Amino acid sequence: MQSLNLHDHGTPATVGASVTLDIDGAQVTVPAGTSVMRAATLAGGAIPKLCATDSLAAFGSCRLCLVEIEGQRGFPASCTTLVSPGMKVRTESEKLTSLRKGVVELYLSDHPEDCKECAAGTRCELHQVAQDLGVTEVRYGRDGANHQHSKVDESNPYFNFDPSACIVCSRCVRACGEVQGTFALTIDGRGFASRVVASQDEGFMDSECVSCGACVESCPTGALTEKSLMTLGQPEKVVTTTCAYCGVGCSFEAEVKDQQVVRMVPSRDGKANRGHACVKGRFAYGYATHADRITKPMIRSKITDPWREVSWDEAFKYAASEFRRIQAQYGRQSVGGITSSRCTNEEAFLVQKLVRAALGTNNVDTCARVCHSPTGYGLKHTLGESSGTQAFDSVMKTDVMLVIGANPTEGHPVFGSRMKRRLREGAKLIVADPREIDLVRSPHVQADYHLQLRPGTNVALINSIAHVVVTEGLVNEAFVAERCEPGPFQRWREFCALEKNSPEAMQAVTGVPAALVRGAARLYATGGNGAIYYGLGVTEHSQGSTMVLGIANLAMATGNIGREGVGVNPLRGQNNVQGACDMGSFPHELAGYRHLSDSVTRELFNGTWGVTIDSEPGLRIPNMLEAALDGSFKAMYVQGEDPAQSDPNTQHVTAALSSLECLVVQDLFLNETAKYAHVFFPGSSFLEKDGTFTNAERRISRVRKIMEPLAGLADWEATVGFAKALGYDMPYTHPSQIMDEIAHLTPAFTGVSYEKLDRLGSIQWPCNEAAPEGTPTMHVDEFVRGKGRFYVTEYVPTRERVNMRFPLILTTGRILSQYNVGAQTRRTANVEWYDEDRVEIHPHDAEERGVVDGDWIGVISRAGETVLRAAVTDRVQPGVVYTTFHFPESGANVITTDNSDWATNCPEYKVTAVQVVKVAQPSAWQKRFRQQNEQQLELLRAPGSHTAG
Amino acid sequence: MNIQNLVNMANDMSNFFNSAAGEADAPREIASFITRHWDPRMRSQLIEHGKSGGEGLYPATAAAVKLLVPPGPRPA
């Protein structure tokens, strides 16, 4: 069922020269290639339809949209008939009405009679068409063969499929293919026996369906219906907001009833997602009202004490008094804070403001530290701005995609579907990844090159690709001469040309056959518009920043930057990683990536905030943890972040957290970090507040309040309260005022306001006088830094080496149904797809160890040991094992180490030397974890504590 | 702070800047990077380590440590 707000034009928009035609006596001008149906709806008319919707190519099966066209015989379908100059179309006539009525009667003859029983209700397009045409009776009766007793498929946790309501229009099948790119659905049988089936008629849950919901949304009847709609009934209003999961930042129409979300429908005019969604964004919002939500502030003196429920005021006063006591005792620099990539821009801005202005220290950092901080460093130094260069739409003009260390169909699924669409149109694909990710080979998509490198050898690979570009004359000399600094380029060119960087020499390091590297390099450099998309498989390495520099070098050398279809595109993990970084969350930078040593910028902030900001950099997250262990760091305010689960070397992290005298955690749930906290500020979900998120393409989108905060305060209000208790007033009454302050202080945001966001829908920064409506493509005529700067990127092996004791390399990643630490998705029905982290191991390595699929295996590294279940698969190469980190009890980060990127301290999650052995019981850490977890839950359940449930 | 971690971090910079900036300029680049990105207490500790022999520091790192300016007094 479509969105309440949708005005469906029946067929997709096209771009072309103007064509004027006559529809029902009116002159209508539309782009060439437009269907007659779309032209009619654009002119304000409406042609009855069932199989057509403007997110799908015209199909022409329902025979309802027939029209009369002067000079043409018969009654052509308006959805498949394109406009032509001077065409005269008649959309209404007695004959057309008669034909349409006949078609509708046939449909109704095998359709549930009583729409009151159907969750679609009055939104069933079939009943709407019947009503519009005045069809009240079916002449054929209902006694003949029909599908009215078909079994309903209730297997999917979020939607049902009721074949009795299905009109076999194929919209679901086409949505699965065209929009999602999974091709899980098909029409089985012929004629009367035709029916929609998932995969080999396995039921939705057991099929290849990824539960994106595109089929449900496209269904014109109640055949595919959300269970929430059946339970809650029809919504009362629609609120446009932004998804709080990954960095794609999908726009949604939240359909709401009594402050409850009935459905989330992706906005067709959403510029990031173009009307598509994934299983998380569309369906997995139930965590927001989960019984585990904590809705009252709580305090305790020691982490072994029971939690005590208090008022917000008491919580603020207690936290503030503790922070002031600690600063008085241990010094101003003994405290700090962490901003969240899951919270809004305004909230991240306020937390760093509180730390810098109210606490008087620059000890503030953000969870981008552990994901994309190398992106900031690498792109700032080469191109001049710490962000991706393109809009997502740009991929539709890409000829060659180079995907490095990213798994878009799992981690950024809506954009992954866009990529697949472009690949089906003929774009070429190079995947550089140790694993065989879905994009390497899936229905209608096959990578031209899969560079299956060994984890930790990215820089060796990018250097060997650059070697081919440089030595085979594939440099775009004109671009480099015009746009880049000549000296550094020359040094880079000479370095790349060295024989040690050749694919043949590097093959021993990377494990990638030289011929593949040469072929891939030639394809990227000469195949037309080349775009690089990368993820945490690039950044989370000891040479993460070096690799980002190498990627930017390659894009500049081949002229693949500064226009649509090309560019360097980091795929950000969390919804607001880009935004949290933009907002000045790093300890050495103020908002807009301006270094603290810039006295002019500092003075601007000093004047606005009425304080004197310290000019020295503060501690990064890993430094804070180290300092906590050495006794010089004693208190931390953590908003919407869970380092006890997400950061590497868990035992080191929890030891550091345990040594703090005051840890304030602000979150929806008692997360792993909160188990070490002394103050708990109950958080607010994205449904409970106003604000903005900035996605991976620098797109600022509005988050709009749908329900009142369960805890009474939105996160930004809690930060304001905490600041006030510290004696620093932040007199905002609405997040729009915070954005006004951000705009005042940040050059790239000068033109941003809530009024403009409401008017334009979203804005890609920079948005200022030079670009009042934002900047989809960066570095068009010149780089932000002026001339592009090349850097020599020597490959340096990680100090994390395999040996006899630790012979395998563990690397980590994500899965579609779960999200990061899983705090949200574990509290939804998404656990039906994935309820535990598993270790993927190659059959060869498994056999050597006597391990079969499903066995419990101990994974032992230099940092620790955990036990997980084995998944034996050749998706991973021999010598490499892989796991996800969505479940705290898995302890994936018990085994990751303290190694980190040389420039940013981003942890080297992707390379850990391990041994794997078959075991029969949990690890010692897991036993301790369970015990400690149970103790903390007991302390939460103690009298005086309170949760939503 | 664990001095070995600080030494490792600084040495990792030396691995980068030795090739990116050249061996002659690497110490200056490393010192600048540390000054711009490290909390003063970390910087002070590394300076002290350098003064006490600088065990474990790569040559460029050791040279960089000598260029580091000790942080001034911090606001109380």
Chai-1 contact restraints between the chains, C-beta under 6 A:
chainA,res_idxA,chainB,res_idxB,connection_type,confidence,min_distance_angstrom,max_distance_angstrom,comment,restraint_id
A,R332,B,P75,contact,1.0,0.0,6.0,A-B,restraint_1
A,H588,B,H37,contact,1.0,0.0,6.0,A-B,restraint_2
A,E616,B,P40,contact,1.0,0.0,6.0,A-B,restraint_3
A,P617,B,H37,contact,1.0,0.0,6.0,A-B,restraint_4
A,P617,B,D39,contact,1.0,0.0,6.0,A-B,restraint_5
A,G618,B,D39,contact,1.0,0.0,6.0,A-B,restraint_6
A,L619,B,D39,contact,1.0,0.0,6.0,A-B,restraint_7
A,N623,B,D39,contact,1.0,0.0,6.0,A-B,restraint_8
A,E626,B,M1,contact,1.0,0.0,6.0,A-B,restraint_9
A,D630,B,M1,contact,1.0,0.0,6.0,A-B,restraint_10
A,Y791,B,A20,contact,1.0,0.0,6.0,A-B,restraint_11
A,V792,B,S19,contact,1.0,0.0,6.0,A-B,restraint_12
A,V792,B,A20,contact,1.0,0.0,6.0,A-B,restraint_13
A,E794,B,S19,contact,1.0,0.0,6.0,A-B,restraint_14
A,V796,B,N15,contact,1.0,0.0,6.0,A-B,restraint_15
A,W902,B,D12,contact,1.0,0.0,6.0,A-B,restraint_16
A,W902,B,M13,contact,1.0,0.0,6.0,A-B,restraint_17
A,W902,B,F16,contact,1.0,0.0,6.0,A-B,restraint_18
